[in-house]
Amino acid sequence: MDFYDLDLNDQVLDALDDMNFTECTPIQEHAIPVILEGHDMIGVAQTGTGKTAAFLLPILSKLNDGGYPDKAINCIIMSPTRELAQQIDQAMEGFSYYMSVSSVAIYGGNDGIRYEQEKRGLSMGADVIIATPGRLISHLSLGNVDLSQVSFFVLDEADRMLDMGFSDDIMQIVKHLPKERQTIMFSATMPRKIQELARTILRDPVEIKLAVSRPAEKIVQSAYICYEAQKIALVKNLFKERPPHRVIVFASSKLKVKDMAITLKRTGFNVGAMHSDLEQQERDEVMYKFKAQQIDVLVATDIVARGIDIDDIQLVINFDVPHDAEDYVHRIGRTARANNDGEAITLVSEKDQQRFASIEKFLDIEIEKRPIPEELGKAPQYKPKSGGGGTRSRGKERKQGARKNTPKNRRGKGEARPRLEHPEQNAEQQATQARDSSRRNTGEKKSDASFSETNKRRSNRRRPRFNKKKQATSSDSDTKE
């Protein structure tokens, strides 16, 4: 569908023409009419499908049409990370180029000068506020912002925000919003906690679900089965065979990102590191250099796995297997964007084999396993445990089935239980049973001495317990006195 087929404002369409945007993506085609009609909405679509434009374009169109308070905040857009907030703000500048709609991006990690700029923009009533939850909460607690006239409330990457622990912050912000508002939620996944949040803050929402949790078809996926100690050497080997350009390497921790960036730099590669320990200015500088192609390889945590719009990434390397299939889809979704081709390589160590097999099962594909170069040594075999809990269940069923055929279950009512002990023990027990049976048949009884000895043993077994109880009682009475 063409953007001109939608009921967008002329100024919005002019900006789209200048940006060479002509055809809608599926999420834009379905979401924009719903938002223009004023419905609450929850949109579920994988990363890289154009969700930012799907909510910005109709909101800007409605704001430009007028009818909203002047010098008041009319729209709040929540973002899980600073980088995504900056990106939304940049898209906002492009889409609103021909409009008199103002916006302010609010996020942490800045100096006092930036904070004062945010405070001034909030007090003057910018039309659109793009904010991370923590920073907006800070301004709310200091009385710097009035949200009583907000007409649009947008949660972008809602599942990511909940994963990062912003659930309470979101609910605190919602308390400052008017009940009569249009709430729009976008998420890459639809777990139960997102459904619960939607029921809490949305009113009779329209649900749009498109192509959830499936990587783009143009991504060539492969994996190397290796030992953990072979990973760095394997990355170096890959870069020597094919000089890196527009590459993102994802690692599971900040420490690994730092160590890998240092190692690759010493080898002579043009590398930048991206993790949450960096100051905001440093993060901005790294992202600027990478986008400007001044850096060939970006080593990063999952901080750049979502929402970062860089269209020409050629290769994504998972230095570690992601914790779940959704994270895998988001990571490799950084490549093959905007109809480009892309490649994704995952390094699978022994401890990550089961996790990688779960990803394959979730995606319903078998990812190609490439052999590592001979000079790196022998690699482990790919032998993930199959079945997991299902295997244990089947084993339990087999045991239960075996018990159904045991003599215990086959014997009739009143039938004696068979002896299953060791044969030598059986012989001894049979002899004992024969003597007892003989005594019963002849009327023979145990001697009085035998009974006396038995009672003595029983008494000795009981006495320690009785003495302890008595002593405890005595001790308790002394304490009370």
C-alpha positions in Angstrom: 0.0 0.0 0.0 1.2 3.5 -0.8 1.3 6.2 1.9 -1.0 8.3 -0.3 -3.7 5.7 0.2 -3.8 6.6 3.9 -5.6 9.6 5.3 -2.4 11.4 6.4 -1.9 15.1 6.6 -0.4 16.8 3.5 2.6 18.0 5.5 3.4 14.5 6.6 3.1 13.2 3.0 5.5 16.0 1.8 8.1 15.0 4.4 7.7 11.4 3.3 8.3 12.4 -0.3 11.5 14.2 0.7 12.7 11.1 2.5 11.8 8.8 -0.4 9.3 6.8 1.6 6.6 5.6 -0.8 5.3 2.2 0.2 4.0 1.2 3.7 5.4 -1.8 5.5 2.7 -4.3 6.7 2.7 -3.0 10.3 2.3 0.6 9.0 -0.5 -0.4 6.6 -2.5 -2.0 9.5 -1.6 0.3 12.4 -1.8 3.8 10.9 -5.6 3.7 10.0 -6.4 2.3 13.5 -4.5 5.2 15.2 -6.0 7.8 12.9 -9.5 6.5 14.0 -8.6 7.1 17.6 -8.6 3.5 18.9 -6.2 2.1 21.5 -3.9 -0.4 19.9 -1.4 -3.0 20.6 0.9 -3.9 17.7 3.1 -7.0 17.7 5.8 -7.2 15.0 9.4 -8.1 14.9 12.2 -5.6 15.0 13.1 -3.7 11.8 9.5 -3.6 10.4 9.0 0.1 10.7 7.1 0.4 14.0 8.5 3.9 14.7 6.8 5.4 11.6 3.7 3.4 12.3 2.9 5.5 15.4 4.7 8.7 14.6 3.1 9.4 11.3 -0.6 9.2 12.4 0.1 11.1 15.7 1.9 13.9 13.9 -0.9 14.1 11.3 -3.5 14.5 14.1 -1.5 17.0 16.0 -1.0 19.1 12.9 -4.7 19.0 12.1 -5.2 20.9 15.4 -7.7 20.8 18.2 -5.2 20.1 20.9 -4.1 22.4 23.8 -1.4 25.0 23.1 1.7 25.1 25.4 0.9 21.7 26.8 2.4 18.2 26.5 0.1 16.3 24.1 2.1 13.1 23.5 4.4 11.0 25.6 6.5 8.3 23.9 8.3 5.9 26.2 11.5 4.1 25.1 13.5 1.5 27.0 17.0 2.9 26.1 18.6 6.2 25.4 19.7 5.1 21.9 16.2 4.3 20.9 14.9 7.6 22.3 17.5 9.4 20.3 16.5 7.5 17.2 12.8 8.3 17.6 13.7 11.9 18.1 15.7 11.9 14.9 12.8 10.3 13.0 10.5 12.9 14.6 12.6 15.7 13.2 12.4 14.3 9.7 8.6 13.5 9.7 7.7 16.9 11.2 9.9 19.0 9.0 6.9 20.9 7.4 5.0 21.2 10.7 5.1 23.4 13.7 5.1 20.5 16.1 7.8 20.7 18.9 9.5 17.7 20.6 12.0 17.1 23.4 14.0 13.9 24.0 14.5 13.1 27.7 17.0 10.4 28.8 19.7 9.9 31.5 23.4 10.1 31.3 23.6 13.8 30.5 25.2 16.7 32.2 23.5 19.6 34.1 23.2 21.7 31.0 21.2 19.0 29.2 19.0 18.6 32.2 18.1 22.3 32.3 17.3 22.1 28.6 14.9 19.2 29.3 13.4 21.1 32.2 12.8 24.2 30.1 11.2 22.2 27.2 8.9 20.4 29.7 7.8 23.7 31.3 7.1 25.3 28.0 4.9 22.4 27.0 6.5 20.6 24.0 4.0 18.8 21.9 5.8 15.5 22.0 8.0 14.1 24.8 10.3 11.1 24.0 11.6 9.7 27.2 13.1 6.8 29.1 11.1 5.8 32.1 13.7 6.6 34.8 14.4 10.1 33.5 10.7 11.0 33.2 10.1 9.8 36.8 12.9 12.1 37.9 11.3 15.1 36.4 7.8 14.1 37.7 9.2 13.8 41.3 10.7 17.3 41.1 7.4 18.8 39.7 9.0 19.8 36.3 6.3 18.3 34.1 2.5 18.4 33.9 1.0 15.4 32.1 -2.7 16.2 32.8 -3.5 17.2 29.2 -1.7 14.3 27.4 -3.8 12.9 24.5 -1.4 10.2 23.2 0.6 7.7 25.3 3.0 5.4 23.4 5.0 2.5 24.7 7.6 1.5 22.2 9.4 -1.9 22.7 7.1 -2.6 25.6 8.4 -6.1 26.2 11.9 -4.8 26.5 10.9 -2.2 29.0 9.3 -4.8 31.2 12.4 -7.1 30.9 14.5 -4.2 32.1 12.4 -3.8 35.2 10.4 -0.6 34.2 7.0 -2.0 35.0 6.5 0.0 38.3 7.9 3.2 36.6 5.3 2.8 33.8 2.4 2.4 36.2 3.7 5.4 38.2 3.7 7.5 35.0 0.2 6.3 34.0 -1.1 7.7 37.3 -0.2 11.2 36.2 -2.0 10.8 32.8 -5.7 11.6 32.1 -8.1 8.7 31.8 -9.3 10.1 28.4 -6.3 9.4 26.2 -5.3 7.2 23.3 -2.8 4.5 24.4 -0.6 2.8 21.8 1.7 -0.1 22.6 4.2 -1.7 20.3 6.1 -4.9 21.2 8.2 -7.5 19.4 6.7 -10.3 21.5 3.5 -10.9 23.4 4.3 -12.7 26.7 1.8 -12.9 29.5 3.1 -9.9 31.3 2.6 -7.7 28.2 -1.0 -9.0 28.0 -1.5 -8.1 31.7 -0.1 -4.6 31.1 -2.3 -4.1 28.1 -5.4 -5.1 30.1 -4.4 -2.6 32.7 -3.7 0.6 30.7 -5.5 0.1 27.4 -9.3 0.4 26.7 -10.8 -2.1 24.3 -7.6 -2.1 22.2 -7.3 -3.3 18.6 -4.7 -6.0 18.3 -2.4 -6.2 15.3 0.0 -9.2 15.1 2.4 -9.7 12.3 5.3 -12.1 11.7 6.3 -12.5 15.3 9.7 -14.0 16.1 10.9 -15.0 12.7 14.1 -13.6 11.2 14.1 -12.1 7.8 14.4 -14.6 5.0 17.4 -12.9 3.4 19.6 -13.6 6.5 22.0 -16.5 5.8 22.4 -18.2 9.2 25.2 -20.5 10.2 27.0 -21.7 13.3 30.4 -22.9 14.5 30.6 -25.6 17.2 33.7 -24.8 19.2 35.2 -24.6 22.6 35.0 -21.4 24.6 38.7 -20.9 24.4 38.6 -21.1 20.5 36.1 -18.2 20.1 38.5 -15.3 19.9 40.8 -17.1 17.5 37.8 -18.0 15.4 36.6 -14.4 15.1 40.1 -13.3 14.1 40.2 -16.0 11.5 36.8 -14.9 10.1 38.0 -11.3 9.8 41.2 -12.4 8.1 39.4 -14.4 5.5 36.9 -11.6 4.9 38.0 -8.1 6.0 35.2 -6.8 8.3 33.0 -4.0 7.3 29.6 -3.1 8.9 29.8 -5.9 11.5 28.2 -6.2 14.9 29.5 -8.7 17.4 27.1 -9.5 20.3 28.4 -10.7 23.6 26.5 -11.7 26.8 28.4 -9.4 29.3 30.1 -6.0 29.5 33.3 -7.7 30.5 33.4 -9.9 27.4 32.7 -6.8 25.2 35.6 -4.9 26.8 38.0 -7.8 26.5 37.1 -8.6 22.9 37.3 -5.0 21.8 40.8 -4.7 23.3 42.0 -7.9 21.7 40.6 -7.1 18.3 42.1 -3.6 18.4 45.5 -5.0 19.2 45.2 -7.3 16.2 44.7 -4.3 14.0 41.0 -4.2 13.4 39.0 -0.9 13.6 36.7 -1.7 16.5 34.4 0.2 18.8 32.7 -1.1 22.1 29.2 -0.4 23.2 28.0 -1.2 26.7 26.1 0.4 29.6 29.3 1.4 31.5 30.0 4.1 29.0 28.9 7.7 29.6 26.2 9.0 27.4 28.7 11.2 25.4 30.9 8.1 24.8 27.9 6.1 23.7 26.8 8.8 21.3 30.3 9.0 19.9 30.6 5.3 19.3 27.2 5.1 17.6 28.0 8.2 15.4 31.4 6.7 14.3 29.8 3.4 13.5 26.9 4.9 11.5 29.4 7.1 9.7 31.5 4.0 8.8 34.5 5.3 10.8 34.3 2.0 12.8 34.2 -1.3 11.0 33.3 -3.6 13.9 30.9 -2.8 16.8 31.3 -5.1 19.8 28.2 -4.7 21.9 25.9 -6.1 24.5 22.1 -6.5 23.8 21.9 -2.7 24.3 21.9 -2.4 20.5 19.9 -5.5 19.8 16.6 -3.6 19.4 15.5 -0.4 17.8 18.8 0.8 16.4 18.1 1.7 12.8 21.3 1.0 10.8 20.3 -0.4 7.4 23.6 -1.6 5.9 24.9 -4.1 8.5 26.5 -7.0 6.5 27.3 -9.4 9.3 26.1 -10.2 12.8 28.2 -12.5 15.0 26.8 -14.0 18.2 29.9 -14.5 20.3 27.6 -16.2 22.8 24.3 -18.0 22.2 21.5 -15.7 23.3 19.4 -16.7 26.3 16.3 -17.3 24.3 15.0 -17.4 20.7 13.5 -13.9 20.9 16.9 -12.4 21.7 18.4 -14.4 18.9 15.8 -13.0 16.4 16.4 -9.4 17.6 20.2 -9.7 17.4 20.4 -11.1 13.9 17.6 -8.7 12.9 20.2 -6.0 12.8 21.2 -7.3 9.4 19.2 -7.8 6.1 17.2 -4.6 6.7 15.6 -2.5 4.1 15.6 -5.3 1.6 19.4 -5.8 1.9 21.1 -9.2 2.2 22.8 -10.2 5.5 24.6 -13.0 7.3 24.4 -14.2 10.9 27.1 -16.4 12.5 26.7 -18.0 16.0 29.6 -19.4 18.0 28.3 -22.4 20.0 30.4 -23.7 22.9 29.7 -27.0 24.7 27.6 -25.4 27.5 25.5 -23.5 24.9 24.6 -26.5 22.7 21.3 -27.1 24.4 20.3 -23.5 24.2 21.1 -23.3 20.5 19.1 -26.5 19.9 16.2 -24.8 21.6 16.5 -21.9 19.2 16.5 -24.2 16.2 13.4 -25.9 17.5 11.7 -22.6 18.1 12.4 -21.4 14.6 11.7 -24.8 13.1 14.9 -24.9 11.1 18.2 -26.6 11.2 21.0 -24.0 11.1 24.1 -25.0 9.1 27.0 -26.1 11.2 30.4 -25.1 9.7 33.7 -26.9 10.6 36.2 -24.7 12.3 39.6 -24.2 10.6 42.1 -27.1 11.3 44.7 -24.8 12.7 42.4 -23.9 15.6 42.4 -27.5 16.8 39.8 -30.1 17.4 36.2 -29.0 18.0 33.6 -30.6 20.2 30.8 -32.7 18.7 27.4 -31.2 18.5 25.4 -33.4 20.8 22.6 -31.4 22.6 20.4 -33.3 24.9 17.2 -34.2 23.1 13.8 -34.0 24.6 14.6 -32.4 28.0 11.6 -32.8 30.2 9.9 -34.9 27.6 12.5 -37.5 27.8 12.1 -37.8 31.5 8.3 -38.1 31.1 8.6 -40.9 28.6 11.1 -42.7 30.9 8.6 -42.4 33.7 5.8 -43.8 31.6 8.0 -46.7 30.7 8.7 -47.4 34.4 5.0 -47.2 35.2 4.2 -49.5 32.3 6.8 -52.0 33.6 5.2 -52.0 37.1 1.8 -52.7 35.6 3.1 -56.1 34.5 4.8 -57.0 37.8 3.6 -60.0 39.8 2.4 -57.5 42.5 -0.1 -56.1 40.1 -1.1 -59.4 38.6 -1.8 -61.3 41.8 -5.4 -61.8 42.8 -7.2 -60.8 46.0 -5.7 -62.5 49.1 -2.7 -63.8 47.2 0.6 -63.7 49.0 3.1 -61.1 47.9 6.1 -62.7 46.2 9.5 -62.4 47.8 12.0 -60.4 45.7 15.0 -60.4 48.1 18.4 -62.1 47.6 18.2 -65.9 47.3 20.4 -66.5 50.3 18.2 -64.2 52.4 15.1 -66.1 51.0 16.5 -69.4 52.2 17.1 -68.1 55.7 13.7 -66.5 55.9 12.0 -69.6 54.7 13.7 -71.6 57.4 12.6 -69.1 60.0 9.0 -69.2 58.7 9.1 -73.0 58.8 10.1 -73.0 62.5 7.4 -70.4 63.4 4.9 -72.5 61.5 5.9 -75.6 63.4 5.5 -73.8 66.7 2.1 -72.6 65.8 1.0 -76.1 64.7 2.3 -77.8 67.8 1.1 -75.1 70.2 4.6 -74.3 71.2 5.1 -70.8 72.7 8.1 -68.7 73.4 9.6 -69.1 76.8 9.0 -66.5 79.5 12.7 -65.6 79.3 12.2 -64.9 75.7 9.3 -62.6 76.3 11.2 -60.9 79.2 14.2 -60.2 77.0 11.9 -58.8 74.3 10.2 -56.5 76.7 13.6 -55.4 78.1 14.8 -54.4 74.6 11.6 -52.5 74.0 11.9 -50.7 77.3 15.5 -49.7 76.5 14.4 -48.2 73.2 11.7 -46.1 74.8 13.6 -44.9 77.9 15.9 -42.3 76.2 12.9 -40.6 74.6 11.0 -40.5 77.9 14.1 -39.2 79.8 14.7 -36.4 77.3 11.1 -35.3 77.4 11.2 -35.3 81.2 14.4 -33.3 81.3 13.0 -30.8 78.8 9.9 -30.3 80.9 12.0 -29.7 84.0 14.1 -27.2 82.1 11.0 -25.4 80.9 9.7 -25.1 84.4 13.0 -23.7 85.7 13.0 -21.1 82.9 9.4 -20.0 83.8 10.4 -19.5 87.4 
